Structures are given as structure tokens and as C-alpha cells.
Amino acid sequence: STVAQMGFMLLQCGLAAFPAALLHIVAHALYKAHAFLSSGGAANAPPHVGPIVLNEIVTAFQKMLRHTLRENIVLETHTSTPTGTIMGDSGQIEQIILNLALNAQDAMPEGGKLIIETATVQLDEEYARTHEGIRPGPYSMIAVSDTGVGMDHKTLERVFDPFFTTKQLGKGTGLGLATVYGIVRQHRGNIF
């Protein structure tokens, strides 16, 4: 597989300047990435469902996210009290946030602001009628917004299609938002 070959090549390229512990971490990460991709990725993996609080996930994950995003991206988080406890997979919720954040970053090549918010919202009968699989009632919500360039209507129609990308060849797989969509639907949620 490509990932395993990349890991092997990395370890065979004479990278003696790097500590062995770092090379071990990289090799382990490549192995885990290979296993993840071989299984069909996060959208196909069975969730490890348990009680989670979205505020806690967003608060804990923002530190890692700050180190992932470029310096010219300002990250703001706004958590509402309380969002309540939901049944879900915290790792997959983190994957959703990461994929949305990276797409937002790509939409802000000159920098900008990324905002992640949590809230409890009440979805009514009318909303439920127009959104498949949604029942009226209270929902915990994560909203991700940015000051990027936005998407035209044609792009919006295909944004969750697997392998659809607006990026140059070799710059993206088109799986980020498709994965987000799959995870959200696995959690019996909705994305808009």
C-alpha cells in the first residue's frame, strides 16, 4: 500500500539526524493511517459510542487545532452552557471539527477567522419535514464558520460528494467533507 511504502521509505532514507523515538512515532502514525484508510476511513468505522459533552470536546480539541492551523488563522471558540450529554464517538466528533477547520483554512489563503460554537437548539416540525431522518426536539449543535471566500451554488450542491474537490490536482482528495457527512449521519445528525 502507498502509506506503508511511504513509511518504509522514510525509515530507509538515512534520516539519522532525527531521533529514533521520533522516527518510531512517525512509523506508528503511518501504520495507523494505513489501517484507518484500509478500513474505509472514519465514515465507515463503527463508532465507539458513549456519553460525550460537545463543550468538553471543543475545549479540549482547540489546543491541538491551534497547532494545526496556520498562524494567520485566528481560532475562536464559543461554548454555550449547557449543551447536554449526547451519545457519540468523541474521536469522530474531533475528526469532524478537524476536517471542517482544514477546509476553512483552505478558504482563507490570506488568513482569517475560524469560529467554532456549541449550542443547544430546538428543531421544529417544519425543519424535520424538510430534513431526512430528523425528528423535532432539542439537539446539541456544533457550528463551524469562517471568513473565507465561500462557495458558489454549484459547489454547494456537490460539497459532500466523495472525491469532489475544488482544489488543484494533488492538493486534496475530496474526502474531507464526505467523511464529515458520513460521521454526522452515523450520529443521527444533520449537516447544513
C-alpha positions, 0 to 999 in steps of 0.5 A: 500500500502507498502509506506503508511504502511511504513509511518504509521509505522514510525509515530507509532514507538515512534520516539519522539526524532525527531521533529514533523515538521520533522516527518510531512515532512517525512509523506508528502514525503511518501504520495507523493511517494505513489501517484507518484508510484500509478500513474505509476511513472514519465514515465507515468505522463503527463508532465507539459510542458513549456519553460525550459533552460537545463543550468538553470536546471543543475545549479540549480539541482547540489546543491541538487545532491551534497547532494545526492551523496556520498562524494567520488563522485566528481560532475562536471558540464559543461554548454555550452552557449547557449543551447536554450529554449526547451519545457519540464517538468523541474521536469522530466528533474531533475528526469532524471539527478537524476536517471542517477547520482544514477546509476553512483554512483552505478558504482563507489563503490570506488568513482569517477567522475560524469560529467554532460554537456549541449550542443547544437548539430546538428543531421544529416540525417544519425543519424535520419535514424538510430534513431526512431522518430528523425528528423535532426536539432539542439537539446539541449543535456544533457550528463551524464558520469562517471568513473565507471566500465561500462557495458558489451554488454549484459547489454547494450542491456537490460539497459532500460528494466523495472525491469532489474537490475544488482544489488543484490536482494533488492538493486534496482528495475530496474526502474531507467533507464526505467523511464529515457527512458520513460521521454526522449521519452515523450520529443521527445528525444533520449537516447544513 
